[in-house]
Amino acid sequence: MEVLEAIAEGARSYWGHATPFNAGVDIARQTKNRPDDLEPPPRGLPVIKSPSAMRSPEIPHRLGWLSYWSAAAARAIGFPDPSRDAELLSRSRRTATGGWVVQLTDAPLNLDNPAHLDALKQAYERFPEIGGRSTP
């Protein structure tokens, strides 16, 4: 968590993530770059837009096990909402610049674990802006 925060804040990033390799592969396969790519994302995950199709650089392209959201990114996705984000807030911390580092699950993300897969899907449901899945 500390490393992700240091790199993201040092680079003045809008967003970033750190995810174990195997989960990261499935998450990366959510992106549809071509109209003729009709294969659905693995594990019932939602389709996300390619970075070039995003309406704003502040909107995170994808979720990860650890997600860094700058203050601008957090505002863009509506985080935090204390009434909706209590569980995420219990594994989150505010950064010195007003951003957030959010840990999706207690243990490193393993999408073979049904609880972890559910946590990832629920986070995508909570934040439809992530991946450019909502309309302005």
N, CA, C and O atoms as CSV, one atom per row, in Angstrom:
chain,resi,resn,atom,element,x,y,z
A,1,MET,N,N,0.832,-1.187,0.000
A,1,MET,CA,C,0.000,0.000,0.000
A,1,MET,C,C,0.880,1.256,0.000
A,1,MET,O,O,0.616,2.210,-0.732
A,2,GLU,N,N,1.926,1.241,0.828
A,2,GLU,CA,C,2.806,2.408,0.927
A,2,GLU,C,C,3.555,2.661,-0.378
A,2,GLU,O,O,3.745,3.810,-0.777
A,3,VAL,N,N,3.981,1.581,-1.044
A,3,VAL,CA,C,4.722,1.723,-2.297
A,3,VAL,C,C,3.824,2.299,-3.392
A,3,VAL,O,O,4.226,3.216,-4.108
A,4,LEU,N,N,2.618,1.765,-3.519
A,4,LEU,CA,C,1.683,2.286,-4.516
A,4,LEU,C,C,1.421,3.765,-4.269
A,4,LEU,O,O,1.443,4.571,-5.200
A,5,GLU,N,N,1.175,4.117,-3.016
A,5,GLU,CA,C,0.921,5.519,-2.684
A,5,GLU,C,C,2.123,6.398,-3.037
A,5,GLU,O,O,1.955,7.457,-3.642
A,6,ALA,N,N,3.315,5.977,-2.670
A,6,ALA,CA,C,4.512,6.784,-2.929
A,6,ALA,C,C,4.736,6.984,-4.424
A,6,ALA,O,O,5.043,8.091,-4.866
A,7,ILE,N,N,4.586,5.928,-5.190
A,7,ILE,CA,C,4.793,6.042,-6.639
A,7,ILE,C,C,3.714,6.922,-7.262
A,7,ILE,O,O,4.025,7.823,-8.041
A,8,ALA,N,N,2.463,6.672,-6.932
A,8,ALA,CA,C,1.356,7.425,-7.528
A,8,ALA,C,C,1.413,8.901,-7.159
A,8,ALA,O,O,1.232,9.767,-8.015
A,9,GLU,N,N,1.662,9.185,-5.893
A,9,GLU,CA,C,1.701,10.593,-5.486
A,9,GLU,C,C,2.956,11.274,-6.023
A,9,GLU,O,O,2.913,12.443,-6.408
A,10,GLY,N,N,4.066,10.553,-6.050
A,10,GLY,CA,C,5.292,11.127,-6.592
A,10,GLY,C,C,5.178,11.458,-8.067
A,10,GLY,O,O,5.751,12.440,-8.538
A,11,ALA,N,N,4.441,10.641,-8.788
A,11,ALA,CA,C,4.242,10.854,-10.221
A,11,ALA,C,C,3.057,11.777,-10.513
A,11,ALA,O,O,2.788,12.106,-11.668
A,12,ARG,N,N,2.358,12.186,-9.466
A,12,ARG,CA,C,1.142,12.999,-9.604
A,12,ARG,C,C,0.115,12.306,-10.502
A,12,ARG,O,O,-0.485,12.924,-11.381
A,13,SER,N,N,-0.065,11.024,-10.258
A,13,SER,CA,C,-1.003,10.214,-11.030
A,13,SER,C,C,-2.441,10.550,-10.661
A,13,SER,O,O,-2.726,10.991,-9.548
A,14,TYR,N,N,-3.326,10.338,-11.599
A,14,TYR,CA,C,-4.748,10.422,-11.292
A,14,TYR,C,C,-5.209,9.141,-10.611
A,14,TYR,O,O,-6.007,9.179,-9.675
A,15,TRP,N,N,-4.701,8.004,-11.086
A,15,TRP,CA,C,-5.106,6.724,-10.538
A,15,TRP,C,C,-4.035,5.684,-10.857
A,15,TRP,O,O,-3.169,5.891,-11.707
A,16,GLY,N,N,-4.122,4.574,-10.155
A,16,GLY,CA,C,-3.210,3.467,-10.403
A,16,GLY,C,C,-3.674,2.260,-9.620
A,16,GLY,O,O,-4.597,2.351,-8.810
A,17,HIS,N,N,-3.037,1.132,-9.861
A,17,HIS,CA,C,-3.398,-0.074,-9.110
A,17,HIS,C,C,-2.206,-1.009,-9.016
A,17,HIS,O,O,-1.265,-0.933,-9.805
A,18,ALA,N,N,-2.271,-1.884,-8.040
A,18,ALA,CA,C,-1.318,-2.974,-7.874
A,18,ALA,C,C,-2.155,-4.227,-7.663
A,18,ALA,O,O,-3.011,-4.277,-6.780
A,19,THR,N,N,-1.896,-5.229,-8.481
A,19,THR,CA,C,-2.723,-6.436,-8.484
A,19,THR,C,C,-1.831,-7.648,-8.723
A,19,THR,O,O,-0.936,-7.590,-9.566
A,20,PRO,N,N,-2.054,-8.739,-8.002
A,20,PRO,CA,C,-1.310,-9.960,-8.299
A,20,PRO,C,C,-1.464,-10.345,-9.780
A,20,PRO,O,O,-2.514,-10.116,-10.380
A,21,PHE,N,N,-0.419,-10.926,-10.353
A,21,PHE,CA,C,-0.363,-11.183,-11.784
A,21,PHE,C,C,-1.585,-11.919,-12.319
A,21,PHE,O,O,-2.204,-11.450,-13.274
A,22,ASN,N,N,-1.948,-13.048,-11.738
A,22,ASN,CA,C,-3.046,-13.847,-12.291
A,22,ASN,C,C,-4.363,-13.074,-12.315
A,22,ASN,O,O,-5.093,-13.139,-13.304
A,23,ALA,N,N,-4.674,-12.358,-11.264
A,23,ALA,CA,C,-5.892,-11.545,-11.250
A,23,ALA,C,C,-5.764,-10.395,-12.242
A,23,ALA,O,O,-6.735,-10.038,-12.909
A,24,GLY,N,N,-4.580,-9.821,-12.341
A,24,GLY,CA,C,-4.350,-8.715,-13.268
A,24,GLY,C,C,-4.574,-9.098,-14.717
A,24,GLY,O,O,-5.045,-8.284,-15.511
A,25,VAL,N,N,-4.237,-10.340,-15.071
A,25,VAL,CA,C,-4.460,-10.813,-16.442
A,25,VAL,C,C,-5.951,-10.812,-16.755
A,25,VAL,O,O,-6.363,-10.315,-17.803
A,26,ASP,N,N,-6.764,-11.364,-15.857
A,26,ASP,CA,C,-8.211,-11.381,-16.091
A,26,ASP,C,C,-8.778,-9.964,-16.120
A,26,ASP,O,O,-9.643,-9.664,-16.942
A,27,ILE,N,N,-8.310,-9.105,-15.248
A,27,ILE,CA,C,-8.790,-7.720,-15.215
A,27,ILE,C,C,-8.417,-7.007,-16.513
A,27,ILE,O,O,-9.231,-6.267,-17.066
A,28,ALA,N,N,-7.207,-7.218,-17.000
A,28,ALA,CA,C,-6.783,-6.590,-18.253
A,28,ALA,C,C,-7.614,-7.086,-19.433
A,28,ALA,O,O,-7.837,-6.339,-20.385
A,29,ARG,N,N,-8.071,-8.324,-19.383
A,29,ARG,CA,C,-8.867,-8.893,-20.471
A,29,ARG,C,C,-10.283,-8.320,-20.512
A,29,ARG,O,O,-11.059,-8.675,-21.399
A,30,GLN,N,N,-10.631,-7.456,-19.584
A,30,GLN,CA,C,-11.934,-6.787,-19.620
A,30,GLN,C,C,-11.979,-5.725,-20.706
A,30,GLN,O,O,-13.056,-5.398,-21.206
A,31,THR,N,N,-10.819,-5.178,-21.078
A,31,THR,CA,C,-10.758,-4.073,-22.024
A,31,THR,C,C,-11.055,-4.559,-23.433
A,31,THR,O,O,-10.471,-5.530,-23.916
A,32,LYS,N,N,-11.964,-3.868,-24.069
A,32,LYS,CA,C,-12.298,-4.155,-25.463
A,32,LYS,C,C,-11.779,-3.004,-26.307
A,32,LYS,O,O,-12.276,-1.881,-26.225
A,33,ASN,N,N,-10.766,-3.299,-27.125
A,33,ASN,CA,C,-10.118,-2.275,-27.935
A,33,ASN,C,C,-10.660,-2.194,-29.356
A,33,ASN,O,O,-10.489,-1.182,-30.036
A,34,ARG,N,N,-11.314,-3.264,-29.802
A,34,ARG,CA,C,-11.791,-3.302,-31.186
A,34,ARG,C,C,-13.280,-3.664,-31.216
A,34,ARG,O,O,-13.737,-4.457,-30.393
A,35,PRO,N,N,-14.029,-3.097,-32.143
A,35,PRO,CA,C,-15.452,-3.434,-32.238
A,35,PRO,C,C,-15.687,-4.905,-32.592
A,35,PRO,O,O,-16.736,-5.458,-32.262
A,36,ASP,N,N,-14.725,-5.538,-33.256
A,36,ASP,CA,C,-14.908,-6.944,-33.648
A,36,ASP,C,C,-14.495,-7.922,-32.545
A,36,ASP,O,O,-14.575,-9.136,-32.736
A,37,ASP,N,N,-14.058,-7.412,-31.404
A,37,ASP,CA,C,-13.712,-8.270,-30.264
A,37,ASP,C,C,-14.997,-8.577,-29.500
A,37,ASP,O,O,-15.433,-7.795,-28.655
A,38,LEU,N,N,-15.585,-9.706,-29.803
A,38,LEU,CA,C,-16.892,-10.055,-29.251
A,38,LEU,C,C,-16.802,-11.028,-28.076
A,38,LEU,O,O,-17.822,-11.351,-27.467
A,39,GLU,N,N,-15.609,-11.495,-27.753
A,39,GLU,CA,C,-15.473,-12.433,-26.634
A,39,GLU,C,C,-15.719,-11.688,-25.317
A,39,GLU,O,O,-15.108,-10.649,-25.066
A,40,PRO,N,N,-16.612,-12.219,-24.482
A,40,PRO,CA,C,-16.893,-11.531,-23.212
A,40,PRO,C,C,-15.690,-11.616,-22.270
A,40,PRO,O,O,-14.877,-12.534,-22.376
A,41,PRO,N,N,-15.583,-10.663,-21.355
A,41,PRO,CA,C,-14.508,-10.722,-20.362
A,41,PRO,C,C,-14.631,-11.990,-19.519
A,41,PRO,O,O,-15.719,-12.551,-19.389
A,42,PRO,N,N,-13.533,-12.429,-18.958
A,42,PRO,CA,C,-13.575,-13.635,-18.129
A,42,PRO,C,C,-14.344,-13.419,-16.835
A,42,PRO,O,O,-14.463,-12.296,-16.345
A,43,ARG,N,N,-14.857,-14.498,-16.296
A,43,ARG,CA,C,-15.436,-14.568,-14.952
A,43,ARG,C,C,-16.654,-13.667,-14.741
A,43,ARG,O,O,-17.004,-13.354,-13.603
A,44,GLY,N,N,-17.299,-13.250,-15.837
A,44,GLY,CA,C,-18.483,-12.406,-15.702
A,44,GLY,C,C,-18.166,-10.962,-15.346
A,44,GLY,O,O,-19.047,-10.218,-14.915
A,45,LEU,N,N,-16.910,-10.561,-15.525
A,45,LEU,CA,C,-16.532,-9.168,-15.248
A,45,LEU,C,C,-17.093,-8.257,-16.334
A,45,LEU,O,O,-17.333,-8.708,-17.454
A,46,PRO,N,N,-17.304,-6.979,-16.016
A,46,PRO,CA,C,-17.866,-6.073,-17.022
A,46,PRO,C,C,-16.835,-5.674,-18.074
A,46,PRO,O,O,-15.631,-5.690,-17.817
A,47,VAL,N,N,-17.317,-5.319,-19.248
A,47,VAL,CA,C,-16.472,-4.782,-20.309
A,47,VAL,C,C,-16.059,-3.366,-19.910
A,47,VAL,O,O,-16.877,-2.581,-19.431
A,48,ILE,N,N,-14.792,-3.055,-20.112
A,48,ILE,CA,C,-14.327,-1.684,-19.881
A,48,ILE,C,C,-13.725,-1.138,-21.176
A,48,ILE,O,O,-13.217,-1.888,-22.010
A,49,LYS,N,N,-13.793,0.171,-21.320
A,49,LYS,CA,C,-13.292,0.835,-22.518
A,49,LYS,C,C,-11.776,0.931,-22.497
A,49,LYS,O,O,-11.148,0.875,-21.440
A,50,SER,N,N,-11.204,1.074,-23.677
A,50,SER,CA,C,-9.769,1.287,-23.766
A,50,SER,C,C,-9.452,2.692,-23.249
A,50,SER,O,O,-10.324,3.561,-23.263
A,51,PRO,N,N,-8.232,2.923,-22.798
A,51,PRO,CA,C,-7.890,4.248,-22.259
A,51,PRO,C,C,-8.162,5.390,-23.234
A,51,PRO,O,O,-8.542,6.482,-22.810
A,52,SER,N,N,-7.978,5.161,-24.517
A,52,SER,CA,C,-8.203,6.243,-25.487
A,52,SER,C,C,-9.676,6.612,-25.620
A,52,SER,O,O,-9.998,7.683,-26.134
A,53,ALA,N,N,-10.572,5.744,-25.166
A,53,ALA,CA,C,-12.012,6.010,-25.262
A,53,ALA,C,C,-12.582,6.636,-23.989
A,53,ALA,O,O,-13.777,6.928,-23.928
A,54,MET,N,N,-11.761,6.840,-22.994
A,54,MET,CA,C,-12.236,7.407,-21.733
A,54,MET,C,C,-12.488,8.902,-21.918
A,54,MET,O,O,-11.755,9.581,-22.636
A,55,ARG,N,N,-13.533,9.404,-21.259
A,55,ARG,CA,C,-13.897,10.820,-21.422
A,55,ARG,C,C,-13.025,11.756,-20.613
A,55,ARG,O,O,-12.995,12.956,-20.887
A,56,SER,N,N,-12.308,11.236,-19.614
A,56,SER,CA,C,-11.487,12.083,-18.757
A,56,SER,C,C,-10.345,11.259,-18.161
A,56,SER,O,O,-10.559,10.112,-17.768
A,57,PRO,N,N,-9.138,11.821,-18.087
A,57,PRO,CA,C,-8.019,11.057,-17.518
A,57,PRO,C,C,-8.168,10.797,-16.019
A,57,PRO,O,O,-7.499,9.917,-15.477
A,58,GLU,N,N,-9.031,11.548,-15.347
A,58,GLU,CA,C,-9.227,11.342,-13.910
A,58,GLU,C,C,-9.982,10.057,-13.590
A,58,GLU,O,O,-9.892,9.551,-12.471
A,59,ILE,N,N,-10.711,9.535,-14.540
A,59,ILE,CA,C,-11.523,8.343,-14.293
A,59,ILE,C,C,-10.645,7.104,-14.404
A,59,ILE,O,O,-10.028,6.875,-15.444
A,60,PRO,N,N,-10.583,6.307,-13.347
A,60,PRO,CA,C,-9.753,5.098,-13.411
A,60,PRO,C,C,-10.204,4.159,-14.527
A,60,PRO,O,O,-11.397,3.981,-14.777
A,61,HIS,N,N,-9.226,3.575,-15.178
A,61,HIS,CA,C,-9.511,2.652,-16.262
A,61,HIS,C,C,-9.986,1.308,-15.749
A,61,HIS,O,O,-10.820,0.661,-16.383
A,62,ARG,N,N,-9.465,0.877,-14.602
A,62,ARG,CA,C,-9.841,-0.423,-14.054
A,62,ARG,C,C,-9.622,-0.434,-12.560
A,62,ARG,O,O,-8.991,0.465,-12.003
A,63,LEU,N,N,-10.143,-1.447,-11.924
A,63,LEU,CA,C,-9.898,-1.689,-10.503
A,63,LEU,C,C,-8.716,-2.635,-10.349
A,63,LEU,O,O,-8.304,-3.301,-11.299
A,64,GLY,N,N,-8.189,-2.678,-9.152
A,64,GLY,CA,C,-7.143,-3.630,-8.822
A,64,GLY,C,C,-7.274,-4.020,-7.364
A,64,GLY,O,O,-8.156,-3.533,-6.657
A,65,TRP,N,N,-6.390,-4.902,-6.919
A,65,TRP,CA,C,-6.430,-5.294,-5.508
A,65,TRP,C,C,-6.187,-4.056,-4.646
A,65,TRP,O,O,-6.950,-3.782,-3.719
A,66,LEU,N,N,-5.136,-3.318,-4.947
A,66,LEU,CA,C,-4.895,-2.016,-4.317
A,66,LEU,C,C,-5.125,-0.967,-5.395
A,66,LEU,O,O,-4.525,-1.029,-6.468
A,67,SER,N,N,-5.982,-0.019,-5.113
A,67,SER,CA,C,-6.238,1.056,-6.068
A,67,SER,C,C,-5.849,2.382,-5.449
A,67,SER,O,O,-6.160,2.659,-4.290
A,68,TYR,N,N,-5.163,3.198,-6.237
A,68,TYR,CA,C,-4.864,4.577,-5.842
A,68,TYR,C,C,-5.779,5.469,-6.647
A,68,TYR,O,O,-5.843,5.369,-7.873
A,69,TRP,N,N,-6.496,6.352,-5.944
A,69,TRP,CA,C,-7.332,7.346,-6.587
A,69,TRP,C,C,-6.921,8.710,-6.065
A,69,TRP,O,O,-7.001,8.964,-4.864
A,70,SER,N,N,-6.480,9.591,-6.955
A,70,SER,CA,C,-6.179,10.959,-6.552
A,70,SER,C,C,-7.458,11.615,-6.056
A,70,SER,O,O,-8.545,11.054,-6.192
A,71,ALA,N,N,-7.326,12.797,-5.485
A,71,ALA,CA,C,-8.517,13.524,-5.043
A,71,ALA,C,C,-9.461,13.754,-6.224
A,71,ALA,O,O,-10.677,13.632,-6.077
A,72,ALA,N,N,-8.907,14.088,-7.396
A,72,ALA,CA,C,-9.737,14.316,-8.588
A,72,ALA,C,C,-10.414,13.023,-9.034
A,72,ALA,O,O,-11.590,13.042,-9.401
A,73,ALA,N,N,-9.704,11.915,-9.011
A,73,ALA,CA,C,-10.289,10.630,-9.407
A,73,ALA,C,C,-11.380,10.219,-8.427
A,73,ALA,O,O,-12.444,9.755,-8.838
A,74,ALA,N,N,-11.123,10.386,-7.139
A,74,ALA,CA,C,-12.126,10.030,-6.133
A,74,ALA,C,C,-13.401,10.846,-6.331
A,74,ALA,O,O,-14.502,10.305,-6.236
A,75,ARG,N,N,-13.258,12.151,-6.607
A,75,ARG,CA,C,-14.436,12.981,-6.878
A,75,ARG,C,C,-15.172,12.482,-8.121
A,75,ARG,O,O,-16.402,12.424,-8.137
A,76,ALA,N,N,-14.419,12.125,-9.159
A,76,ALA,CA,C,-15.023,11.697,-10.425
A,76,ALA,C,C,-15.853,10.425,-10.267
A,76,ALA,O,O,-16.847,10.244,-10.970
A,77,ILE,N,N,-15.455,9.549,-9.354
A,77,ILE,CA,C,-16.201,8.295,-9.181
A,77,ILE,C,C,-17.123,8.315,-7.964
A,77,ILE,O,O,-17.851,7.353,-7.719
A,78,GLY,N,N,-17.093,9.404,-7.206
A,78,GLY,CA,C,-17.993,9.536,-6.055
A,78,GLY,C,C,-17.543,8.795,-4.812
A,78,GLY,O,O,-18.369,8.283,-4.056
A,79,PHE,N,N,-16.241,8.734,-4.595
A,79,PHE,CA,C,-15.704,8.078,-3.403
A,79,PHE,C,C,-15.101,9.126,-2.491
A,79,PHE,O,O,-14.437,10.041,-2.978
A,80,PRO,N,N,-15.302,9.031,-1.205
A,80,PRO,CA,C,-16.112,8.043,-0.498
A,80,PRO,C,C,-17.523,8.552,-0.247
A,80,PRO,O,O,-17.767,9.753,-0.135
A,81,ASP,N,N,-18.420,7.621,-0.163
A,81,ASP,CA,C,-19.781,7.874,0.284
A,81,ASP,C,C,-19.934,7.023,1.543
A,81,ASP,O,O,-20.114,5.810,1.440
A,82,PRO,N,N,-19.866,7.637,2.734
A,82,PRO,CA,C,-19.858,6.860,3.971
A,82,PRO,C,C,-21.001,5.855,4.094
A,82,PRO,O,O,-20.829,4.801,4.706
A,83,SER,N,N,-22.150,6.163,3.527
A,83,SER,CA,C,-23.278,5.239,3.649
A,83,SER,C,C,-23.145,4.032,2.721
A,83,SER,O,O,-23.746,2.989,2.979
A,84,ARG,N,N,-22.376,4.157,1.660
A,84,ARG,CA,C,-22.235,3.064,0.692
A,84,ARG,C,C,-20.871,2.392,0.737
A,84,ARG,O,O,-20.722,1.266,0.260
A,85,ASP,N,N,-19.884,3.056,1.297
A,85,ASP,CA,C,-18.505,2.579,1.185
A,85,ASP,C,C,-17.875,2.165,2.503
A,85,ASP,O,O,-16.650,2.135,2.618
A,86,ALA,N,N,-18.696,1.843,3.502
A,86,ALA,CA,C,-18.154,1.520,4.826
A,86,ALA,C,C,-17.130,0.395,4.766
A,86,ALA,O,O,-16.070,0.489,5.385
A,87,GLU,N,N,-17.435,-0.666,4.029
A,87,GLU,CA,C,-16.503,-1.796,3.961
A,87,GLU,C,C,-15.200,-1.401,3.275
A,87,GLU,O,O,-14.120,-1.738,3.759
A,88,LEU,N,N,-15.291,-0.692,2.158
A,88,LEU,CA,C,-14.076,-0.235,1.481
A,88,LEU,C,C,-13.287,0.739,2.352
A,88,LEU,O,O,-12.057,0.691,2.387
A,89,LEU,N,N,-13.990,1.612,3.045
A,89,LEU,CA,C,-13.309,2.574,3.909
A,89,LEU,C,C,-12.549,1.889,5.039
A,89,LEU,O,O,-11.547,2.418,5.521
A,90,SER,N,N,-13.015,0.725,5.464
A,90,SER,CA,C,-12.318,0.004,6.533
A,90,SER,C,C,-10.956,-0.504,6.072
A,90,SER,O,O,-10.100,-0.817,6.898
A,91,ARG,N,N,-10.749,-0.588,4.760
A,91,ARG,CA,C,-9.471,-1.030,4.202
A,91,ARG,C,C,-8.830,0.069,3.355
A,91,ARG,O,O,-8.046,-0.226,2.453
A,92,SER,N,N,-9.150,1.311,3.632
A,92,SER,CA,C,-8.657,2.442,2.847
A,92,SER,C,C,-7.937,3.435,3.733
A,92,SER,O,O,-8.097,3.446,4.953
A,93,ARG,N,N,-7.148,4.260,3.092
A,93,ARG,CA,C,-6.567,5.368,3.842
A,93,ARG,C,C,-6.402,6.570,2.925
A,93,ARG,O,O,-6.188,6.448,1.718
A,94,ARG,N,N,-6.509,7.716,3.542
A,94,ARG,CA,C,-6.378,9.001,2.849
A,94,ARG,C,C,-4.907,9.322,2.689
A,94,ARG,O,O,-4.108,9.063,3.588
A,95,THR,N,N,-4.551,9.878,1.560
A,95,THR,CA,C,-3.156,10.247,1.326
A,95,THR,C,C,-2.930,11.711,1.700
A,95,THR,O,O,-3.879,12.456,1.942
A,96,ALA,N,N,-1.681,12.103,1.742
A,96,ALA,CA,C,-1.326,13.474,2.124
A,96,ALA,C,C,-1.904,14.510,1.157
A,96,ALA,O,O,-2.142,15.652,1.550
A,97,THR,N,N,-2.130,14.127,-0.099
A,97,THR,CA,C,-2.647,15.076,-1.086
A,97,THR,C,C,-4.158,14.999,-1.254
A,97,THR,O,O,-4.715,15.628,-2.154
A,98,GLY,N,N,-4.830,14.232,-0.391
A,98,GLY,CA,C,-6.283,14.133,-0.449
A,98,GLY,C,C,-6.803,12.995,-1.296
A,98,GLY,O,O,-8.013,12.867,-1.484
A,99,GLY,N,N,-5.908,12.164,-1.813
A,99,GLY,CA,C,-6.325,10.988,-2.566
A,99,GLY,C,C,-6.613,9.834,-1.624
A,99,GLY,O,O,-6.674,10.010,-0.407
A,100,TRP,N,N,-6.788,8.666,-2.190
A,100,TRP,CA,C,-7.102,7.469,-1.413
A,100,TRP,C,C,-6.338,6.270,-1.947
A,100,TRP,O,O,-6.112,6.147,-3.151
A,101,VAL,N,N,-5.945,5.393,-1.043
A,101,VAL,CA,C,-5.472,4.060,-1.402
A,101,VAL,C,C,-6.502,3.099,-0.825
A,101,VAL,O,O,-6.762,3.100,0.379
A,102,VAL,N,N,-7.082,2.281,-1.691
A,102,VAL,CA,C,-8.188,1.405,-1.325
A,102,VAL,C,C,-7.771,-0.046,-1.571
A,102,VAL,O,O,-7.339,-0.401,-2.668
A,103,GLN,N,N,-7.905,-0.867,-0.553
A,103,GLN,CA,C,-7.588,-2.289,-0.650
A,103,GLN,C,C,-8.899,-3.051,-0.780
A,103,GLN,O,O,-9.748,-2.991,0.110
A,104,LEU,N,N,-9.063,-3.766,-1.886
A,104,LEU,CA,C,-10.336,-4.421,-2.195
A,104,LEU,C,C,-10.640,-5.595,-1.271
A,104,LEU,O,O,-11.781,-5.759,-0.839
A,105,THR,N,N,-9.645,-6.405,-0.965
A,105,THR,CA,C,-9.822,-7.580,-0.111
A,105,THR,C,C,-8.683,-7.631,0.895
A,105,THR,O,O,-7.627,-7.040,0.668
A,106,ASP,N,N,-8.889,-8.331,2.004
A,106,ASP,CA,C,-7.838,-8.416,3.023
A,106,ASP,C,C,-6.600,-9.117,2.500
A,106,ASP,O,O,-5.485,-8.649,2.726
A,107,ALA,N,N,-6.776,-10.225,1.810
A,107,ALA,CA,C,-5.657,-10.975,1.237
A,107,ALA,C,C,-5.474,-10.557,-0.217
A,107,ALA,O,O,-6.406,-10.022,-0.816
A,108,PRO,N,N,-4.300,-10.785,-0.801
A,108,PRO,CA,C,-4.111,-10.448,-2.213
A,108,PRO,C,C,-5.211,-11.051,-3.084
A,108,PRO,O,O,-5.634,-12.188,-2.882
A,109,LEU,N,N,-5.656,-10.268,-4.047
A,109,LEU,CA,C,-6.777,-10.637,-4.904
A,109,LEU,C,C,-6.495,-11.935,-5.652
A,109,LEU,O,O,-5.498,-12.056,-6.364
A,110,ASN,N,N,-7.391,-12.899,-5.477
A,110,ASN,CA,C,-7.308,-14.201,-6.124
A,110,ASN,C,C,-8.699,-14.478,-6.681
A,110,ASN,O,O,-9.621,-14.784,-5.924
A,111,LEU,N,N,-8.856,-14.374,-7.983
A,111,LEU,CA,C,-10.182,-14.493,-8.581
A,111,LEU,C,C,-10.696,-15.930,-8.625
A,111,LEU,O,O,-11.828,-16.163,-9.050
A,112,ASP,N,N,-9.887,-16.894,-8.194
A,112,ASP,CA,C,-10.382,-18.256,-7.996
A,112,ASP,C,C,-11.138,-18.366,-6.675
A,112,ASP,O,O,-11.852,-19.342,-6.448
A,113,ASN,N,N,-10.986,-17.380,-5.814
A,113,ASN,CA,C,-11.705,-17.321,-4.546
A,113,ASN,C,C,-13.035,-16.600,-4.811
A,113,ASN,O,O,-13.032,-15.416,-5.148
A,114,PRO,N,N,-14.164,-17.293,-4.665
A,114,PRO,CA,C,-15.468,-16.663,-4.974
A,114,PRO,C,C,-15.717,-15.364,-4.205
A,114,PRO,O,O,-16.341,-14.450,-4.744
A,115,ALA,N,N,-15.250,-15.262,-2.975
A,115,ALA,CA,C,-15.446,-14.027,-2.205
A,115,ALA,C,C,-14.667,-12.875,-2.832
A,115,ALA,O,O,-15.146,-11.741,-2.844
A,116,HIS,N,N,-13.487,-13.147,-3.347
A,116,HIS,CA,C,-12.687,-12.104,-3.990
A,116,HIS,C,C,-13.322,-11.673,-5.310
A,116,HIS,O,O,-13.390,-10.482,-5.617
A,117,LEU,N,N,-13.785,-12.646,-6.084
A,117,LEU,CA,C,-14.449,-12.321,-7.348
A,117,LEU,C,C,-15.700,-11.491,-7.084
A,117,LEU,O,O,-15.963,-10.523,-7.798
A,118,ASP,N,N,-16.471,-11.860,-6.067
A,118,ASP,CA,C,-17.655,-11.080,-5.706
A,118,ASP,C,C,-17.287,-9.666,-5.281
A,118,ASP,O,O,-17.980,-8.715,-5.643
A,119,ALA,N,N,-16.208,-9.511,-4.518
A,119,ALA,CA,C,-15.774,-8.179,-4.078
A,119,ALA,C,C,-15.420,-7.306,-5.282
A,119,ALA,O,O,-15.762,-6.124,-5.316
A,120,LEU,N,N,-14.740,-7.885,-6.263
A,120,LEU,CA,C,-14.376,-7.136,-7.463
A,120,LEU,C,C,-15.628,-6.741,-8.243
A,120,LEU,O,O,-15.755,-5.593,-8.668
A,121,LYS,N,N,-16.547,-7.678,-8.435
A,121,LYS,CA,C,-17.785,-7.371,-9.165
A,121,LYS,C,C,-18.607,-6.311,-8.434
A,121,LYS,O,O,-19.171,-5.420,-9.070
A,122,GLN,N,N,-18.681,-6.398,-7.118
A,122,GLN,CA,C,-19.439,-5.406,-6.343
A,122,GLN,C,C,-18.811,-4.023,-6.462
A,122,GLN,O,O,-19.521,-3.020,-6.533
A,123,ALA,N,N,-17.491,-3.968,-6.484
A,123,ALA,CA,C,-16.828,-2.670,-6.634
A,123,ALA,C,C,-17.110,-2.072,-8.010
A,123,ALA,O,O,-17.316,-0.865,-8.129
A,124,TYR,N,N,-17.123,-2.908,-9.049
A,124,TYR,CA,C,-17.494,-2.390,-10.365
A,124,TYR,C,C,-18.940,-1.909,-10.381
A,124,TYR,O,O,-19.243,-0.898,-11.016
A,125,GLU,N,N,-19.834,-2.610,-9.699
A,125,GLU,CA,C,-21.231,-2.162,-9.612
A,125,GLU,C,C,-21.321,-0.832,-8.880
A,125,GLU,O,O,-22.081,0.050,-9.280
A,126,ARG,N,N,-20.553,-0.686,-7.818
A,126,ARG,CA,C,-20.585,0.549,-7.025
A,126,ARG,C,C,-20.048,1.736,-7.815
A,126,ARG,O,O,-20.539,2.854,-7.658
A,127,PHE,N,N,-19.047,1.511,-8.660
A,127,PHE,CA,C,-18.388,2.596,-9.385
A,127,PHE,C,C,-18.513,2.391,-10.900
A,127,PHE,O,O,-17.545,1.991,-11.546
A,128,PRO,N,N,-19.690,2.660,-11.471
A,128,PRO,CA,C,-19.872,2.442,-12.911
A,128,PRO,C,C,-19.012,3.356,-13.784
A,128,PRO,O,O,-18.825,3.082,-14.969
A,129,GLU,N,N,-18.492,4.429,-13.213
A,129,GLU,CA,C,-17.635,5.314,-13.993
A,129,GLU,C,C,-16.309,4.639,-14.327
A,129,GLU,O,O,-15.716,4.916,-15.369
A,130,ILE,N,N,-15.838,3.749,-13.443
A,130,ILE,CA,C,-14.553,3.098,-13.661
A,130,ILE,C,C,-14.644,2.260,-14.931
A,130,ILE,O,O,-15.561,1.456,-15.099
A,131,GLY,N,N,-13.683,2.463,-15.814
A,131,GLY,CA,C,-13.677,1.744,-17.083
A,131,GLY,C,C,-14.549,2.378,-18.141
A,131,GLY,O,O,-14.727,1.815,-19.221
A,132,GLY,N,N,-15.099,3.553,-17.840
A,132,GLY,CA,C,-15.916,4.261,-18.827
A,132,GLY,C,C,-17.227,3.581,-19.123
A,132,GLY,O,O,-17.721,3.630,-20.249
A,133,ARG,N,N,-17.803,2.934,-18.097
A,133,ARG,CA,C,-19.028,2.176,-18.312
A,133,ARG,C,C,-20.289,2.994,-18.100
A,133,ARG,O,O,-21.384,2.509,-18.383
A,134,SER,N,N,-20.167,4.216,-17.612
A,134,SER,CA,C,-21.360,5.045,-17.417
A,134,SER,C,C,-21.372,6.165,-18.447
A,134,SER,O,O,-20.354,6.474,-19.065
A,135,THR,N,N,-22.520,6.753,-18.615
A,135,THR,CA,C,-22.633,7.894,-19.518
A,135,THR,C,C,-22.752,9.157,-18.681
A,135,THR,O,O,-23.389,9.144,-17.627
A,136,PRO,N,N,-22.147,10.248,-19.137
A,136,PRO,CA,C,-22.199,11.494,-18.350
A,136,PRO,C,C,-23.589,12.064,-18.209
A,136,PRO,O,O,-23.770,13.103,-17.575
